[in-house]
Amino acid sequence: MSSKESAKSKKVNFIKYWESKRTQRVKYALLQSLYFAIPFGIVFQFIESVQGFLTLQFVTKVLTLFCVYFLLSYYVSFTIYEKKYQRLKKEA
């Protein structure tokens, strides 16, 4: 496969992927935030202390990570992907 074919394939795959995500901005941001916050919250708590998983401190860490990443994915990454989608759609 040549590099041009590979690039075209990646563009087509991105367009297919993003068409399903772009209609539900809040759902996209929520899922991205959950995928990020839960594992990192567990890692951060594990680094601090193993016995603290059932405490309010753990919940606070996860909620803080979730909120910060939700805002980032809602405003920043969604906008970046949407602009890329619009640009690729115009080229095709």
N, C-alpha and C positions, 0 to 999 in steps of 0.2 A: 504494500500500500504506500503510495507516495505521500509526501507531506501535505500536499494540497487536498488530497482525498481525506486524509486524517483530520485536517483542520475543518473541512466541510462537514465531516461526520460529527465532530465535536460541536459545531454550531447547531446542527440539526438536533442533536441530543439535548443541548441546552434549551433550545426553543421548546421542545416537547416537555422537558422537565419544568420549565418556568411557566408555561401556559396553565398548568394545573395549579401552581402555587400562587400566581399573581392575583387571582380572584378573591382569595381569602387571606388578606394581609394579617389580620389578628391571629388566625389559626397558625399561620406560618411562624409568626413571632413567638407565640406560646410554645409551640413544639420545639423550636430552636432553643428557646430558653430552658425548657425542661431537659433537653438533651445535654445542655451545658451545665446547668446548676446542680443537678443531682450528683453526677460523678465528681465534679470538682468540690462540692460540699463534703462528700464522703472523704475525698483525699485530704482536704484541709483539716477535717476533724480527726482523721486517722493520724495525721502528723502531730496534731496537738495532744490528743489523748484518745485511747481506744475506748475508754469507759464513758465518753461523753456523747454517744450517739442518741440517747433518749433524753437529752436535755433541751432546754429552751435555747441554749447557745447554738446547738446544731441547727435547729429550725431557723434561727435568726440568720445564720450564715447562708443557708440554702435560699431563704427568701431574699436576702440582700443580693446574692449572686443572680437569682432569677430576675429580680427587678432591673438590675443594671444591664444584664444581657438582653432582657426584653426590650428595653429602650434602645439599645444599640442595634438589635436586629430589626426592630420596627422602623426606626428612622434612618439608619445608616445602610445596613446590608440590603434591606428591601429596595431602597432607592438606587443603590448601585446595580443590583441585579435587574431592576426594571429599566434603567437606562441602557444597560447592555442588551437586554431583550429588544428594546425599541430600535437600537442601532442595528442589530442583526436582522430584525424583521424588515427594516428598510433595505438592507443589502440583498435580501433574498427575493 
